[in-house]
Structure formats: structure tokens, C-alpha cells
Amino acid sequence: MSPSYVRSFSEGCLRPPTVIGQFHTLFFGSVRMFFLGVLGFAVYGNEALHFSCDPDKREVNLFCYNQFRPITPQVFWALQLVIVLVPGAFFHLYAACKSIKQEDNLQKSFYTGFYIFSVFLRIIFEAVAFWLQIQLFGFKVNAIYMCDMGALEKKFNVTRCMVPEHFEKTIFLIAMYTFTVITVLLCVAEIFEITCRRLGFLKTQ
């Protein structure tokens, strides 16, 4: 791919063809990623080291922590961010390969339909991630986790484990749910903006 294609692709990703899309990129890129990258590491970075069970042995702590966290929240949310970016990236890659100018992205019906489809995919991916987050993490992190140790053939099949900084993690969970809802609303608003532009209610950029 030539440098002009790369430049066109990067400009498209950083500057979508709608006003709300540009705000979504700003919100998604700066606020959400900063929150996850900086605060997420501070809250979840040493969770495995501070997760302790009764009896406080390494094999018990490790087994119960893997049961408590089938996937770490940082990894889950990082995957969510990457997957949500994929539909828009495909559109801008197509536009770059076809040498479509940014101001012409929404001038033709096919390009408009393609872009709306990518926004719909973002909404679907966000909704699926929202549901998976509920299944994996719930809405609250309890201070005590009851671990089933039957697979370790221990005398007591259930043991108590202490979850570090459970209140901070609960706040972080609610914040990530809120970010998902905001991005979905922005996607819906972006489709509404595109529809208004196509109907002539709004001037094109």
C-alpha cells in the first residue's frame, strides 16, 4: 500500500465524515482508552498478587483467582475496544483503496450505506460486549469470593477468598458500562445525523 493510501486511511480513522463520528473518535480514543490504560492498570494491575484465600497458599490462591477471573477485565476491555474499531477501519481502508476523498464519503448511496453498516456493526459489538461483561463480571465486586476447590481434592470444597479493592473495582465496572452506553448512543446519533444529511435537513460538510 502506497504512502498516500496510508495517509488517507489514517486521516479517515481520525476524522470520520460526520460531526458526531468525530466526537465519538475523540471520546473513544482519548477518554475511554485513557481511563482503561491508566486507571485500569492502577485498579487491576496487582489484583492477582493481593488475591488471598484460606488457607493462604500459592496453589490455592492461583486456582481460586483463575476461577474468579476466567479473563482479566483489562484484557476483555482491550479486546472490546479493538473489535469495535474494526468495522470503521474496514470502511476507511476501502475508502483509501478507492481514493475516495473524505468530503465525498457520504455523497454516494453505496458509500453511505457501507458507512451506516459499519456503525450498525459497532452497535452490535458494543451490545454483545455489554452482555458478556454482565456474564463475566456482573455489576458489583464483592469483598468475599467463595471458591469451589473440589477439583483440587481438598478437605474443604469451598473456601473464602478476599478480593482486594472491591469497592474501587465496582466503581470501575459501572464506569465501563457507562462508556459502552455512551458510545452506543453516539453511534445511534451518528446514524440519525447521516439520515438528516441525506434528507437535506443538515448541510453536508
N, C-alpha and C positions, 0 to 999 in steps of 0.2 A: 504494500500500500504506500502510495507516494506521500510526501510530507503535507501536501495540500489536503489530501483526504484526512490525514490525522488531525490537522488543524481544524478542518471543518467539523469532524466528529467531536473533538473536544469542545469547540465553541457551541455545538448543538447541545451537548450534555450540560454545559454550564449555563447556557442561555436558551431555555426552551422557547417555543414560539408563542406562548401565552403569558400574560402578566401573572396569573395565579401559578402557572407552572414555574416561573422564575422564583416566585416566593416559596413554592414548595421545595425547589432546589436549595434555596438559601436556608430554609428551616431544616430540611432533611440533612443537608451537608454540614452546616455549622452547629446548630443546636443539638440535634439528635446524636450525631456522631461524637461531638464533644462530650455530651452527657454520658454516652456509653463508654467512650475511650478513657476519659479522665475519672469521672465519678464511679463508673462501673468497676474499674480496677481498684479504686480505693475501698469500695464496699465488699467486693467479692474476691479480691486478689489473694488474700491469705485464708480464705474460708476453710479449705481442706486441712490446713495446719492447726487451726483452732477448733476444729470439729472433734469433740471428745465424747466417748461413751463409757458406760460402766459394765465391765471393767475397762479401764483406760489402757488398752493395749493396741499396738500398731495395727495388727491384723484385724482386730475388731473395728477400730476407727475407720480403717480403709474400706472394709467390707460395707459398713453401715453408711459411709459417706457416698460410696458408689450407688447404694440403694436409694439414698436420699436425693442424689443428683445424678440421674441417668445421663444427663447432658448439662454442662455448666451454663448458667444464664448468659455469660459473656459470649460463648460460642454460639448459642441459639440466636441471640440478638444480632450478632455479626453476620450469621447466615441469612437472617431475615433481611438485613439491610442490603446485602449483596443480591439476593434473589429479587427483591423489589426493584432494584436498579436495572435488572436485565431487560425487561420489555422496552423501557425508554432507550437503553443503549442500542438495542437492535434497530429501533426506528432511526436513531441518529446515524448509525452505521450505514443503514440503507440510504438515507438522505445524502450522506457523504459520498458513497459509491456512485450515486446517480447525479452527483454535482448539483444537488438542489440547494438553492440559497435559503438562508434562514427565514427571510421575509416571504418566501414562496411556499413554505412548508404546509400552510393551511389554505392555499389558494385553489388547489385541485381536490376534487372529491375523494380520489383514491388516497392521496396523502393524508387528508383529513380523517378518513375512515381508519387508515392504518394507525394514525396517532391516537385516535379515540380508543381503538382496540388495545393499544399498549397501556393506556390509562386504566381501562377496564381490567386488564391483567394485573396491574398494580393493586387495584382494589381487591381483587380475588386473593392475591398473595398475602396482602395485609390481613384480610379476614381469616384466611387459613392460619396464619401465624398467630393471630389473636386467639383463635380456638385452641391451637396447640399450646400456647403459653398457659391458658387456663388448665389444660390437662396436665401439664408438666409441673407448674409452679403454683397454681391457684391464685388467690387474691391476698393471702396472708401467710407470713412465715412464722410458725410457732416457735417458742423458745425451746420446747422439748419435742424430739422426734423419737417415736417408738420403732425400733429397728427389729425386724424379724431375722433372727440368727439361726434359723433351723438348718440352713444349708451348711453352716459351719459345724453342725453336730455339737453344739454347746449344751450344757446342762439346762440353762435357761434360754428358751427360744426367743424371748422378747426382752430387749434391753433398752434403757433410756439413754438418749444422746442429747447433748447440749448443742444447740445451734447458735453460733456466735453472731452478735449484732443483728438479731432477728428483726428488731424494730426498724433499723435502717434499711434492711432488705425489703421489708413490707412497703416502705415509702418508695423505694426504687421500683418495685413491681408496679405500683399504682402509676408512677410516672411513665413507665414504658407502655402501659395500657393507654394512658392519656396520649402519648405521642402517636401510637397507632391510630387512635380515633381521629386525631387532628389531621394526620396525613390522608386518611380515607376521606374526610370531609373536604380537604383541599383537592383531592382527585375528583370528587363529585362536582365541586365548584368549577374546576377546570373544564370538565365536560360541558357544564352549563355555559361557561364563557365562550367555548368554541361554538356551541349551538347558537348563541346570540350573535356571534360574528357572522356565521353562515347565513343567518336570517336577516342580517343588516341592522340589527339593533345596536351593535357596537362597531366602531370603526376599526379596521384592521391596522396592525402596527406598521 
